[in-house]
Amino acid sequence: MKGFKPFPFLALSLCLCMLTACGSSHPANGPGALLIANKTVPDGVVQSAYSVTMVATGGRAPFAWTLDSGTLPPGLSLSPQGVLSGTPPITDLNSDGTAKKYNFVIRVTDSQIPTSAYETGSFSITINPLPLVTTTSLPNGTIGLSYTAT
């Protein structure tokens, strides 16, 4: 064709492609954005069983969970299925016996092919000491009478 200039046609095609699914981070009918639904995790207590299941939304299951950075409290671990569990030992306190705080980042990766999506979330867990009972004795009771003591 005499005088045919392909550049405007290619530029228009590229613009149309970017305005449709071509510019998306996932297919138009594919999974939504991968997000960690848990915004926080509960605190723990030494010598007490701990378990929380991390939850992901969007993306394509199955998901893989890993510790991205930071340190989990001693006695706790994160499974690839997203279960943070274990039992913090009695030694998991500050040297003065007070609660100890741990900061860490968890990563979830989905199963999209050819490129997996991932999301990270920052969390903290405070490991608290066992409750301290200060009562050293209770008053005697009498059989047949109601009893109250603090």
N, CA, C and O atoms as a GROMACS GRO file, in nm:
protein
  600
    1MET      N    1   0.084  -0.118   0.000
    1MET     CA    2   0.000   0.000   0.000
    1MET      C    3   0.088   0.124   0.000
    1MET      O    4   0.181   0.138   0.080
    2LYS      N    5   0.056   0.209  -0.089
    2LYS     CA    6   0.134   0.330  -0.102
    2LYS      C    7   0.094   0.426   0.012
    2LYS      O    8  -0.023   0.455   0.032
    3GLY      N    9   0.195   0.472   0.085
    3GLY     CA   10   0.172   0.570   0.192
    3GLY      C   11   0.120   0.509   0.322
    3GLY      O   12   0.085   0.584   0.413
    4PHE      N   13   0.114   0.374   0.334
    4PHE     CA   14   0.065   0.311   0.457
    4PHE      C   15   0.166   0.330   0.569
    4PHE      O   16   0.285   0.301   0.552
    5LYS      N   17   0.119   0.379   0.684
    5LYS     CA   18   0.206   0.400   0.800
    5LYS      C   19   0.153   0.313   0.915
    5LYS      O   20   0.049   0.345   0.972
    6PRO      N   21   0.223   0.204   0.949
    6PRO     CA   22   0.173   0.111   1.050
    6PRO      C   23   0.180   0.167   1.192
    6PRO      O   24   0.110   0.116   1.280
    7PHE      N   25   0.261   0.269   1.218
    7PHE     CA   26   0.279   0.316   1.356
    7PHE      C   27   0.148   0.356   1.424
    7PHE      O   28   0.123   0.311   1.536
    8PRO      N   29   0.061   0.439   1.364
    8PRO     CA   30  -0.062   0.475   1.434
    8PRO      C   31  -0.148   0.354   1.467
    8PRO      O   32  -0.210   0.349   1.573
    9PHE      N   33  -0.152   0.255   1.378
    9PHE     CA   34  -0.231   0.135   1.404
    9PHE      C   35  -0.173   0.056   1.521
    9PHE      O   36  -0.248   0.009   1.606
   10LEU      N   37  -0.041   0.041   1.527
   10LEU     CA   38   0.022  -0.032   1.636
   10LEU      C   39   0.004   0.042   1.768
   10LEU      O   40  -0.022  -0.021   1.871
   11ALA      N   41   0.017   0.171   1.767
   11ALA     CA   42  -0.001   0.249   1.889
   11ALA      C   43  -0.143   0.237   1.941
   11ALA      O   44  -0.164   0.223   2.062
   12LEU      N   45  -0.241   0.242   1.852
   12LEU     CA   46  -0.381   0.229   1.891
   12LEU      C   47  -0.408   0.090   1.946
   12LEU      O   48  -0.480   0.076   2.045
   13SER      N   49  -0.352  -0.014   1.884
   13SER     CA   50  -0.369  -0.152   1.932
   13SER      C   51  -0.311  -0.168   2.071
   13SER      O   52  -0.371  -0.232   2.157
   14LEU      N   53  -0.193  -0.112   2.093
   14LEU     CA   54  -0.128  -0.120   2.222
   14LEU      C   55  -0.211  -0.051   2.330
   14LEU      O   56  -0.226  -0.105   2.439
   15CYS      N   57  -0.264   0.066   2.300
   15CYS     CA   58  -0.348   0.138   2.396
   15CYS      C   59  -0.472   0.058   2.431
   15CYS      O   60  -0.509   0.049   2.548
   16LEU      N   61  -0.537   0.000   2.330
   16LEU     CA   62  -0.657  -0.080   2.356
   16LEU      C   63  -0.625  -0.202   2.440
   16LEU      O   64  -0.702  -0.239   2.529
   17CYS      N   65  -0.513  -0.263   2.413
   17CYS     CA   66  -0.472  -0.379   2.491
   17CYS      C   67  -0.450  -0.342   2.637
   17CYS      O   68  -0.490  -0.418   2.726
   18MET      N   69  -0.388  -0.230   2.662
   18MET     CA   70  -0.358  -0.188   2.800
   18MET      C   71  -0.485  -0.149   2.874
   18MET      O   72  -0.491  -0.160   2.996
   19LEU      N   73  -0.586  -0.103   2.802
   19LEU     CA   74  -0.711  -0.067   2.867
   19LEU      C   75  -0.797  -0.189   2.898
   19LEU      O   76  -0.892  -0.179   2.976
   20THR      N   77  -0.764  -0.303   2.839
   20THR     CA   78  -0.839  -0.425   2.866
   20THR      C   79  -0.757  -0.512   2.960
   20THR      O   80  -0.676  -0.460   3.037
   21ALA      N   81  -0.776  -0.643   2.954
   21ALA     CA   82  -0.712  -0.735   3.049
   21ALA      C   83  -0.561  -0.744   3.033
   21ALA      O   84  -0.495  -0.794   3.124
   22CYS      N   85  -0.505  -0.700   2.922
   22CYS     CA   86  -0.361  -0.713   2.901
   22CYS      C   87  -0.281  -0.642   3.010
   22CYS      O   88  -0.174  -0.690   3.047
   23GLY      N   89  -0.327  -0.532   3.061
   23GLY     CA   90  -0.253  -0.457   3.160
   23GLY      C   91  -0.281  -0.500   3.302
   23GLY      O   92  -0.227  -0.441   3.395
   24SER      N   93  -0.366  -0.600   3.322
   24SER     CA   94  -0.406  -0.644   3.455
   24SER      C   95  -0.298  -0.732   3.516
   24SER      O   96  -0.220  -0.794   3.444
   25SER      N   97  -0.296  -0.738   3.650
   25SER     CA   98  -0.201  -0.825   3.718
   25SER      C   99  -0.254  -0.967   3.728
   25SER      O  100  -0.181  -1.056   3.770
   26HIS      N  101  -0.376  -0.989   3.690
   26HIS     CA  102  -0.434  -1.123   3.685
   26HIS      C  103  -0.534  -1.128   3.571
   26HIS      O  104  -0.583  -1.024   3.528
   27PRO      N  105  -0.565  -1.247   3.523
   27PRO     CA  106  -0.659  -1.257   3.411
   27PRO      C  107  -0.793  -1.194   3.445
   27PRO      O  108  -0.833  -1.190   3.562
   28ALA      N  109  -0.864  -1.147   3.342
   28ALA     CA  110  -0.993  -1.080   3.364
   28ALA      C  111  -1.090  -1.168   3.441
   28ALA      O  112  -1.166  -1.116   3.522
   29ASN      N  113  -1.089  -1.298   3.418
   29ASN     CA  114  -1.178  -1.388   3.489
   29ASN      C  115  -1.103  -1.469   3.595
   29ASN      O  116  -1.158  -1.565   3.648
   30GLY      N  117  -0.982  -1.432   3.625
   30GLY     CA  118  -0.899  -1.506   3.720
   30GLY      C  119  -0.923  -1.461   3.863
   30GLY      O  120  -1.018  -1.387   3.891
   31PRO      N  121  -0.836  -1.506   3.954
   31PRO     CA  122  -0.853  -1.474   4.095
   31PRO      C  123  -0.829  -1.325   4.122
   31PRO      O  124  -0.761  -1.256   4.046
   32GLY      N  125  -0.887  -1.277   4.231
   32GLY     CA  126  -0.865  -1.139   4.273
   32GLY      C  127  -0.728  -1.123   4.335
   32GLY      O  128  -0.649  -1.218   4.342
   33ALA      N  129  -0.700  -1.002   4.379
   33ALA     CA  130  -0.570  -0.973   4.442
   33ALA      C  131  -0.551  -1.059   4.565
   33ALA      O  132  -0.646  -1.083   4.640
   34LEU      N  133  -0.429  -1.106   4.587
   34LEU     CA  134  -0.396  -1.189   4.702
   34LEU      C  135  -0.375  -1.100   4.823
   34LEU      O  136  -0.293  -1.008   4.820
   35LEU      N  137  -0.448  -1.126   4.931
   35LEU     CA  138  -0.438  -1.047   5.053
   35LEU      C  139  -0.435  -1.138   5.175
   35LEU      O  140  -0.492  -1.247   5.174
   36ILE      N  141  -0.368  -1.093   5.280
   36ILE     CA  142  -0.371  -1.162   5.409
   36ILE      C  143  -0.487  -1.102   5.488
   36ILE      O  144  -0.487  -0.982   5.516
   37ALA      N  145  -0.585  -1.184   5.523
   37ALA     CA  146  -0.705  -1.135   5.591
   37ALA      C  147  -0.678  -1.101   5.738
   37ALA      O  148  -0.738  -1.008   5.791
   38ASN      N  149  -0.588  -1.176   5.803
   38ASN     CA  150  -0.556  -1.147   5.943
   38ASN      C  151  -0.482  -1.014   5.950
   38ASN      O  152  -0.381  -0.996   5.883
   39LYS      N  153  -0.531  -0.922   6.030
   39LYS     CA  154  -0.460  -0.795   6.049
   39LYS      C  155  -0.370  -0.801   6.172
   39LYS      O  156  -0.270  -0.730   6.180
   40THR      N  157  -0.408  -0.886   6.268
   40THR     CA  158  -0.329  -0.905   6.389
   40THR      C  159  -0.338  -1.053   6.427
   40THR      O  160  -0.420  -1.127   6.374
   41VAL      N  161  -0.252  -1.094   6.519
   41VAL     CA  162  -0.260  -1.227   6.579
   41VAL      C  163  -0.265  -1.208   6.731
   41VAL      O  164  -0.210  -1.109   6.781
   42PRO      N  165  -0.328  -1.299   6.804
   42PRO     CA  166  -0.340  -1.282   6.949
   42PRO      C  167  -0.206  -1.299   7.019
   42PRO      O  168  -0.115  -1.364   6.968
   43ASP      N  169  -0.197  -1.240   7.138
   43ASP     CA  170  -0.078  -1.259   7.222
   43ASP      C  171  -0.081  -1.398   7.283
   43ASP      O  172  -0.184  -1.466   7.280
   44GLY      N  173   0.032  -1.440   7.338
   44GLY     CA  174   0.043  -1.573   7.398
   44GLY      C  175   0.085  -1.564   7.544
   44GLY      O  176   0.115  -1.457   7.597
   45VAL      N  177   0.086  -1.680   7.606
   45VAL     CA  178   0.127  -1.693   7.747
   45VAL      C  179   0.225  -1.809   7.755
   45VAL      O  180   0.204  -1.913   7.693
   46VAL      N  181   0.334  -1.791   7.832
   46VAL     CA  182   0.431  -1.900   7.847
   46VAL      C  183   0.361  -2.025   7.898
   46VAL      O  184   0.264  -2.018   7.974
   47GLN      N  185   0.411  -2.139   7.855
   47GLN     CA  186   0.361  -2.271   7.894
   47GLN      C  187   0.213  -2.293   7.859
   47GLN      O  188   0.149  -2.381   7.917
   48SER      N  189   0.159  -2.216   7.766
   48SER     CA  190   0.020  -2.232   7.723
   48SER      C  191   0.018  -2.255   7.572
   48SER      O  192   0.083  -2.183   7.496
   49ALA      N  193  -0.058  -2.356   7.529
   49ALA     CA  194  -0.066  -2.387   7.386
   49ALA      C  195  -0.118  -2.266   7.309
   49ALA      O  196  -0.208  -2.194   7.355
   50TYR      N  197  -0.060  -2.244   7.193
   50TYR     CA  198  -0.094  -2.129   7.108
   50TYR      C  199  -0.122  -2.182   6.968
   50TYR      O  200  -0.048  -2.268   6.918
   51SER      N  201  -0.228  -2.133   6.905
   51SER     CA  202  -0.257  -2.171   6.767
   51SER      C  203  -0.346  -2.067   6.702
   51SER      O  204  -0.449  -2.028   6.757
   52VAL      N  205  -0.306  -2.022   6.584
   52VAL     CA  206  -0.387  -1.931   6.503
   52VAL      C  207  -0.364  -1.969   6.356
   52VAL      O  208  -0.251  -1.998   6.315
   53THR      N  209  -0.471  -1.970   6.280
   53THR     CA  210  -0.462  -2.003   6.139
   53THR      C  211  -0.467  -1.874   6.057
   53THR      O  212  -0.562  -1.796   6.068
   54MET      N  213  -0.365  -1.854   5.976
   54MET     CA  214  -0.360  -1.739   5.888
   54MET      C  215  -0.459  -1.763   5.773
   54MET      O  216  -0.478  -1.876   5.730
   55VAL      N  217  -0.520  -1.654   5.723
   55VAL     CA  218  -0.621  -1.665   5.618
   55VAL      C  219  -0.583  -1.573   5.502
   55VAL      O  220  -0.550  -1.456   5.522
   56ALA      N  221  -0.588  -1.629   5.381
   56ALA     CA  222  -0.564  -1.550   5.260
   56ALA      C  223  -0.694  -1.538   5.182
   56ALA      O  224  -0.776  -1.630   5.180
   57THR      N  225  -0.711  -1.423   5.116
   57THR     CA  226  -0.825  -1.405   5.026
   57THR      C  227  -0.771  -1.369   4.889
   57THR      O  228  -0.661  -1.314   4.876
   58GLY      N  229  -0.850  -1.400   4.787
   58GLY     CA  230  -0.805  -1.375   4.651
   58GLY      C  231  -0.701  -1.476   4.610
   58GLY      O  232  -0.688  -1.582   4.672
   59GLY      N  233  -0.629  -1.444   4.507
   59GLY     CA  234  -0.525  -1.535   4.460
   59GLY      C  235  -0.582  -1.669   4.417
   59GLY      O  236  -0.702  -1.684   4.400
   60ARG      N  237  -0.493  -1.766   4.400
   60ARG     CA  238  -0.533  -1.900   4.358
   60ARG      C  239  -0.475  -2.000   4.457
   60ARG      O  240  -0.353  -2.012   4.471
   61ALA      N  241  -0.563  -2.073   4.526
   61ALA     CA  242  -0.521  -2.176   4.621
   61ALA      C  243  -0.460  -2.294   4.544
   61ALA      O  244  -0.490  -2.310   4.425
   62PRO      N  245  -0.376  -2.375   4.607
   62PRO     CA  246  -0.337  -2.365   4.748
   62PRO      C  247  -0.232  -2.256   4.770
   62PRO      O  248  -0.162  -2.214   4.677
   63PHE      N  249  -0.223  -2.213   4.896
   63PHE     CA  250  -0.131  -2.108   4.933
   63PHE      C  251  -0.014  -2.167   5.011
   63PHE      O  252  -0.029  -2.270   5.077
   64ALA      N  253   0.101  -2.102   5.004
   64ALA     CA  254   0.219  -2.142   5.081
   64ALA      C  255   0.256  -2.027   5.173
   64ALA      O  256   0.270  -1.913   5.129
   65TRP      N  257   0.272  -2.056   5.302
   65TRP     CA  258   0.303  -1.955   5.404
   65TRP      C  259   0.445  -1.974   5.453
   65TRP      O  260   0.488  -2.086   5.480
   66THR      N  261   0.520  -1.862   5.464
   66THR     CA  262   0.657  -1.866   5.513
   66THR      C  263   0.684  -1.744   5.600
   66THR      O  264   0.616  -1.642   5.591
   67LEU      N  265   0.785  -1.757   5.685
   67LEU     CA  266   0.834  -1.644   5.763
   67LEU      C  267   0.926  -1.565   5.671
   67LEU      O  268   1.028  -1.618   5.626
   68ASP      N  269   0.892  -1.440   5.643
   68ASP     CA  270   0.968  -1.358   5.549
   68ASP      C  271   1.086  -1.290   5.619
   68ASP      O  272   1.196  -1.283   5.564
   69SER      N  273   1.063  -1.239   5.740
   69SER     CA  274   1.170  -1.177   5.817
   69SER      C  275   1.128  -1.167   5.963
   69SER      O  276   1.012  -1.188   5.997
   70GLY      N  277   1.224  -1.136   6.048
   70GLY     CA  278   1.196  -1.126   6.191
   70GLY      C  279   1.208  -1.261   6.259
   70GLY      O  280   1.258  -1.357   6.201
   71THR      N  281   1.161  -1.266   6.383
   71THR     CA  282   1.174  -1.386   6.465
   71THR      C  283   1.042  -1.421   6.530
   71THR      O  284   0.976  -1.336   6.589
   72LEU      N  285   1.005  -1.548   6.518
   72LEU     CA  286   0.888  -1.597   6.592
   72LEU      C  287   0.930  -1.624   6.736
   72LEU      O  288   1.047  -1.650   6.763
   73PRO      N  289   0.836  -1.616   6.829
   73PRO     CA  290   0.871  -1.651   6.967
   73PRO      C  291   0.922  -1.795   6.975
   73PRO      O  292   0.876  -1.881   6.900
   74PRO      N  293   1.018  -1.823   7.065
   74PRO     CA  294   1.062  -1.961   7.083
   74PRO      C  295   0.943  -2.050   7.113
   74PRO      O  296   0.850  -2.012   7.184
   75GLY      N  297   0.947  -2.170   7.056
   75GLY     CA  298   0.838  -2.265   7.077
   75GLY      C  299   0.727  -2.254   6.975
   75GLY      O  300   0.643  -2.344   6.967
   76LEU      N  301   0.723  -2.146   6.896
   76LEU     CA  302   0.620  -2.131   6.793
   76LEU      C  303   0.682  -2.154   6.655
   76LEU      O  304   0.798  -2.123   6.631
   77SER      N  305   0.600  -2.208   6.564
   77SER     CA  306   0.644  -2.226   6.426
   77SER      C  307   0.527  -2.197   6.333
   77SER      O  308   0.411  -2.200   6.374
   78LEU      N  309   0.560  -2.170   6.208
   78LEU     CA  310   0.460  -2.143   6.105
   78LEU      C  311   0.464  -2.256   6.004
   78LEU      O  312   0.568  -2.281   5.942
   79SER      N  313   0.351  -2.327   5.988
   79SER     CA  314   0.346  -2.436   5.891
   79SER      C  315   0.324  -2.379   5.752
   79SER      O  316   0.278  -2.266   5.738
   80PRO      N  317   0.358  -2.456   5.647
   80PRO     CA  318   0.333  -2.411   5.510
   80PRO      C  319   0.184  -2.387   5.482
   80PRO      O  320   0.150  -2.316   5.388
   81GLN      N  321   0.097  -2.445   5.564
   81GLN     CA  322  -0.048  -2.426   5.548
   81GLN      C  323  -0.099  -2.302   5.621
   81GLN      O  324  -0.218  -2.272   5.615
   82GLY      N  325  -0.010  -2.230   5.690
   82GLY     CA  326  -0.048  -2.104   5.755
   82GLY      C  327  -0.091  -2.117   5.899
   82GLY      O  328  -0.157  -2.026   5.951
   83VAL      N  329  -0.056  -2.227   5.966
   83VAL     CA  330  -0.091  -2.242   6.108
   83VAL      C  331   0.030  -2.201   6.191
   83VAL      O  332   0.137  -2.261   6.182
   84LEU      N  333   0.011  -2.098   6.272
   84LEU     CA  334   0.113  -2.049   6.365
   84LEU      C  335   0.081  -2.113   6.499
   84LEU      O  336  -0.020  -2.080   6.561
   85SER      N  337   0.169  -2.204   6.546
   85SER     CA  338   0.133  -2.278   6.667
   85SER      C  339   0.256  -2.322   6.744
   85SER      O  340   0.369  -2.315   6.695
   86GLY      N  341   0.231  -2.366   6.867
   86GLY     CA  342   0.335  -2.417   6.955
   86GLY      C  343   0.306  -2.376   7.098
   86GLY      O  344   0.197  -2.329   7.130
   87THR      N  345   0.405  -2.396   7.185
   87THR     CA  346   0.392  -2.360   7.325
   87THR      C  347   0.517  -2.283   7.366
   87THR      O  348   0.626  -2.341   7.371
   88PRO      N  349   0.503  -2.154   7.397
   88PRO     CA  350   0.620  -2.077   7.440
   88PRO      C  351   0.674  -2.130   7.573
   88PRO      O  352   0.596  -2.152   7.666
   89PRO      N  353   0.804  -2.150   7.585
   89PRO     CA  354   0.861  -2.201   7.710
   89PRO      C  355   0.861  -2.095   7.820
   89PRO      O  356   0.847  -1.975   7.793
   90ILE      N  357   0.876  -2.140   7.943
   90ILE     CA  358   0.878  -2.050   8.059
   90ILE      C  359   0.991  -1.948   8.048
   90ILE      O  360   0.983  -1.839   8.105
   91THR      N  361   1.095  -1.982   7.975
   91THR     CA  362   1.211  -1.892   7.959
   91THR      C  363   1.186  -1.782   7.857
   91THR      O  364   1.272  -1.696   7.835
   92ASP      N  365   1.069  -1.783   7.793
   92ASP     CA  366   1.040  -1.686   7.687
   92ASP      C  367   0.985  -1.556   7.744
   92ASP      O  368   0.876  -1.511   7.706
   93LEU      N  369   1.060  -1.496   7.835
   93LEU     CA  370   1.025  -1.368   7.896
   93LEU      C  371   1.149  -1.281   7.900
   93LEU      O  372   1.260  -1.329   7.878
   94ASN      N  373   1.132  -1.154   7.927
   94ASN     CA  374   1.248  -1.068   7.950
   94ASN      C  375   1.319  -1.114   8.076
   94ASN      O  376   1.262  -1.189   8.156
   95SER      N  377   1.443  -1.071   8.095
   95SER     CA  378   1.523  -1.118   8.210
   95SER      C  379   1.458  -1.082   8.344
   95SER      O  380   1.486  -1.147   8.444
   96ASP      N  381   1.372  -0.979   8.346
   96ASP     CA  382   1.305  -0.942   8.472
   96ASP      C  383   1.170  -1.012   8.488
   96ASP      O  384   1.094  -0.981   8.579
   97GLY      N  385   1.140  -1.108   8.398
   97GLY     CA  386   1.016  -1.184   8.410
   97GLY      C  387   0.895  -1.118   8.346
   97GLY      O  388   0.783  -1.169   8.358
   98THR      N  389   0.914  -1.006   8.277
   98THR     CA  390   0.802  -0.937   8.214
   98THR      C  391   0.780  -0.990   8.072
   98THR      O  392   0.862  -1.064   8.018
   99ALA      N  393   0.667  -0.951   8.013
   99ALA     CA  394   0.629  -0.995   7.879
   99ALA      C  395   0.734  -0.956   7.776
   99ALA      O  396   0.801  -0.853   7.789
  100LYS      N  397   0.748  -1.038   7.674
  100LYS     CA  398   0.845  -1.013   7.567
  100LYS      C  399   0.771  -1.006   7.434
  100LYS      O  400   0.683  -1.087   7.406
  101LYS      N  401   0.808  -0.906   7.350
  101LYS     CA  402   0.740  -0.882   7.223
  101LYS      C  403   0.828  -0.926   7.107
  101LYS      O  404   0.949  -0.902   7.106
  102TYR      N  405   0.766  -0.991   7.008
  102TYR     CA  406   0.835  -1.037   6.888
  102TYR      C  407   0.768  -0.976   6.766
  102TYR      O  408   0.645  -0.977   6.755
  103ASN      N  409   0.847  -0.924   6.674
  103ASN     CA  410   0.797  -0.866   6.549
  103ASN      C  411   0.848  -0.951   6.432
  103ASN      O  412   0.963  -0.994   6.431
  104PHE      N  413   0.760  -0.975   6.336
  104PHE     CA  414   0.797  -1.058   6.223
  104PHE      C  415   0.706  -1.027   6.104
  104PHE      O  416   0.602  -0.964   6.118
  105VAL      N  417   0.750  -1.074   5.987
  105VAL     CA  418   0.674  -1.056   5.864
  105VAL      C  419   0.646  -1.194   5.806
  105VAL      O  420   0.736  -1.277   5.792
  106ILE      N  421   0.519  -1.217   5.771
  106ILE     CA  422   0.476  -1.343   5.712
  106ILE      C  423   0.445  -1.319   5.565
  106ILE      O  424   0.388  -1.216   5.529
  107ARG      N  425   0.483  -1.415   5.479
  107ARG     CA  426   0.457  -1.407   5.336
  107ARG      C  427   0.365  -1.522   5.296
  107ARG      O  428   0.384  -1.637   5.338
  108VAL      N  429   0.264  -1.490   5.215
  108VAL     CA  430   0.180  -1.593   5.154
  108VAL      C  431   0.200  -1.585   5.004
  108VAL      O  432   0.202  -1.476   4.945
  109THR      N  433   0.215  -1.702   4.941
  109THR     CA  434   0.234  -1.711   4.796
  109THR      C  435   0.125  -1.801   4.741
  109THR      O  436   0.095  -1.906   4.799
  110ASP      N  437   0.065  -1.761   4.630
  110ASP     CA  438  -0.042  -1.843   4.573
  110ASP      C  439   0.012  -1.935   4.464
  110ASP      O  440   0.133  -1.946   4.445
  111SER      N  441  -0.079  -2.002   4.394
  111SER     CA  442  -0.042  -2.104   4.295
  111SER      C  443  -0.069  -2.062   4.152
  111SER      O  444  -0.087  -2.148   4.065
  112GLN      N  445  -0.073  -1.932   4.124
  112GLN     CA  446  -0.097  -1.888   3.987
  112GLN      C  447   0.020  -1.929   3.899
  112GLN      O  448   0.136  -1.927   3.941
  113ILE      N  449  -0.012  -1.964   3.776
  113ILE     CA  450   0.090  -2.003   3.679
  113ILE      C  451   0.076  -1.910   3.559
  113ILE      O  452  -0.037  -1.888   3.516
  114PRO      N  453   0.179  -1.855   3.504
  114PRO     CA  454   0.319  -1.889   3.524
  114PRO      C  455   0.386  -1.809   3.637
  114PRO      O  456   0.497  -1.843   3.678
  115THR      N  457   0.322  -1.705   3.687
  115THR     CA  458   0.383  -1.623   3.791
  115THR      C  459   0.295  -1.621   3.915
  115THR      O  460   0.180  -1.580   3.909
  116SER      N  461   0.350  -1.665   4.027
  116SER     CA  462   0.275  -1.665   4.152
  116SER      C  463   0.264  -1.524   4.207
  116SER      O  464   0.355  -1.442   4.192
  117ALA      N  465   0.151  -1.496   4.271
  117ALA     CA  466   0.135  -1.369   4.342
  117ALA      C  467   0.176  -1.392   4.487
  117ALA      O  468   0.169  -1.504   4.537
  118TYR      N  469   0.219  -1.286   4.555
  118TYR     CA  470   0.250  -1.298   4.697
  118TYR      C  471   0.209  -1.170   4.769
  118TYR      O  472   0.193  -1.065   4.707
  119GLU      N  473   0.192  -1.183   4.899
  119GLU     CA  474   0.159  -1.070   4.986
  119GLU      C  475   0.233  -1.091   5.117
  119GLU      O  476   0.250  -1.204   5.162
  120THR      N  477   0.278  -0.982   5.177
  120THR     CA  478   0.342  -0.991   5.308
  120THR      C  479   0.262  -0.910   5.408
  120THR      O  480   0.193  -0.814   5.372
  121GLY      N  481   0.271  -0.949   5.534
  121GLY     CA  482   0.205  -0.877   5.642
  121GLY      C  483   0.294  -0.873   5.764
  121GLY      O  484   0.360  -0.972   5.797
  122SER      N  485   0.296  -0.758   5.831
  122SER     CA  486   0.376  -0.742   5.954
  122SER      C  487   0.290  -0.774   6.075
  122SER      O  488   0.175  -0.730   6.085
  123PHE      N  489   0.346  -0.851   6.166
  123PHE     CA  490   0.274  -0.894   6.285
  123PHE      C  491   0.363  -0.883   6.408
  123PHE      O  492   0.485  -0.874   6.397
  124SER      N  493   0.300  -0.883   6.524
  124SER     CA  494   0.375  -0.891   6.650
  124SER      C  495   0.296  -0.978   6.747
  124SER      O  496   0.173  -0.980   6.746
  125ILE      N  497   0.370  -1.049   6.830
  125ILE     CA  498   0.312  -1.130   6.937
  125ILE      C  499   0.385  -1.094   7.064
  125ILE      O  500   0.508  -1.090   7.069
  126THR      N  501   0.309  -1.066   7.168
  126THR     CA  502   0.366  -1.047   7.301
  126THR      C  503   0.344  -1.175   7.379
  126THR      O  504   0.231  -1.223   7.390
  127ILE      N  505   0.451  -1.231   7.433
  127ILE     CA  506   0.441  -1.350   7.516
  127ILE      C  507   0.439  -1.304   7.661
  127ILE      O  508   0.536  -1.246   7.711
  128ASN      N  509   0.328  -1.330   7.728
  128ASN     CA  510   0.306  -1.285   7.865
  128ASN      C  511   0.344  -1.392   7.966
  128ASN      O  512   0.341  -1.511   7.935
  129PRO      N  513   0.379  -1.350   8.088
  129PRO     CA  514   0.406  -1.448   8.194
  129PRO      C  515   0.276  -1.514   8.239
  129PRO      O  516   0.167  -1.465   8.210
  130LEU      N  517   0.289  -1.624   8.310
  130LEU     CA  518   0.172  -1.689   8.369
  130LEU      C  519   0.107  -1.593   8.468
  130LEU      O  520   0.176  -1.511   8.528
  131PRO      N  521  -0.024  -1.602   8.485
  131PRO     CA  522  -0.089  -1.516   8.586
  131PRO      C  523  -0.028  -1.541   8.724
  131PRO      O  524   0.004  -1.655   8.759
  132LEU      N  525  -0.013  -1.436   8.799
  132LEU     CA  526   0.047  -1.447   8.932
  132LEU      C  527  -0.064  -1.449   9.036
  132LEU      O  528  -0.145  -1.356   9.045
  133VAL      N  529  -0.068  -1.556   9.115
  133VAL     CA  530  -0.165  -1.568   9.224
  133VAL      C  531  -0.096  -1.518   9.350
  133VAL      O  532   0.006  -1.573   9.392
  134THR      N  533  -0.154  -1.413   9.412
  134THR     CA  534  -0.092  -1.356   9.531
  134THR      C  535  -0.158  -1.400   9.660
  134THR      O  536  -0.106  -1.374   9.769
  135THR      N  537  -0.271  -1.466   9.650
  135THR     CA  538  -0.339  -1.514   9.770
  135THR      C  539  -0.261  -1.631   9.827
  135THR      O  540  -0.232  -1.727   9.756
  136THR      N  541  -0.226  -1.623   9.955
  136THR     CA  542  -0.148  -1.729  10.018
  136THR      C  543  -0.235  -1.823  10.100
  136THR      O  544  -0.196  -1.937  10.126
  137SER      N  545  -0.352  -1.778  10.141
  137SER     CA  546  -0.442  -1.866  10.216
  137SER      C  547  -0.585  -1.816  10.201
  137SER      O  548  -0.608  -1.699  10.168
  138LEU      N  549  -0.681  -1.904  10.226
  138LEU     CA  550  -0.822  -1.870  10.223
  138LEU      C  551  -0.883  -1.906  10.358
  138LEU      O  552  -0.837  -1.999  10.425
  139PRO      N  553  -0.986  -1.833  10.397
  139PRO     CA  554  -1.050  -1.867  10.526
  139PRO      C  555  -1.120  -2.003  10.517
  139PRO      O  556  -1.161  -2.047  10.410
  140ASN      N  557  -1.132  -2.068  10.632
  140ASN     CA  558  -1.199  -2.197  10.639
  140ASN      C  559  -1.347  -2.180  10.608
  140ASN      O  560  -1.405  -2.074  10.630
  141GLY      N  561  -1.407  -2.285  10.557
  141GLY     CA  562  -1.550  -2.285  10.530
  141GLY      C  563  -1.623  -2.372  10.630
  141GLY      O  564  -1.562  -2.444  10.708
  142THR      N  565  -1.754  -2.364  10.627
  142THR     CA  566  -1.838  -2.445  10.715
  142THR      C  567  -1.932  -2.527  10.628
  142THR      O  568  -1.995  -2.475  10.536
  143ILE      N  569  -1.940  -2.657  10.657
  143ILE     CA  570  -2.025  -2.746  10.581
  143ILE      C  571  -2.170  -2.698  10.590
  143ILE      O  572  -2.219  -2.668  10.698
  144GLY      N  573  -2.237  -2.691  10.474
  144GLY     CA  574  -2.377  -2.652  10.470
  144GLY      C  575  -2.401  -2.503  10.456
  144GLY      O  576  -2.515  -2.461  10.436
  145LEU      N  577  -2.296  -2.422  10.465
  145LEU     CA  578  -2.310  -2.277  10.448
  145LEU      C  579  -2.241  -2.233  10.320
  145LEU      O  580  -2.140  -2.290  10.281
  146SER      N  581  -2.297  -2.130  10.256
  146SER     CA  582  -2.233  -2.079  10.135
  146SER      C  583  -2.097  -2.018  10.171
  146SER      O  584  -2.074  -1.973  10.283
  147TYR      N  585  -2.008  -2.019  10.072
  147TYR     CA  586  -1.871  -1.976  10.096
  147TYR      C  587  -1.832  -1.874   9.988
  147TYR      O  588  -1.859  -1.897   9.870
  148THR      N  589  -1.770  -1.764  10.029
  148THR     CA  590  -1.719  -1.666   9.935
  148THR      C  591  -1.583  -1.618   9.985
  148THR      O  592  -1.566  -1.586  10.103
  149ALA      N  593  -1.487  -1.614   9.892
  149ALA     CA  594  -1.354  -1.560   9.926
  149ALA      C  595  -1.296  -1.505   9.797
  149ALA      O  596  -1.326  -1.553   9.688
  150THR      N  597  -1.214  -1.403   9.810
  150THR     CA  598  -1.149  -1.343   9.694
  150THR      C  599  -1.002  -1.380   9.694
  150THR      O  600  -0.928  -1.339   9.604
   0.00000   0.00000   0.00000
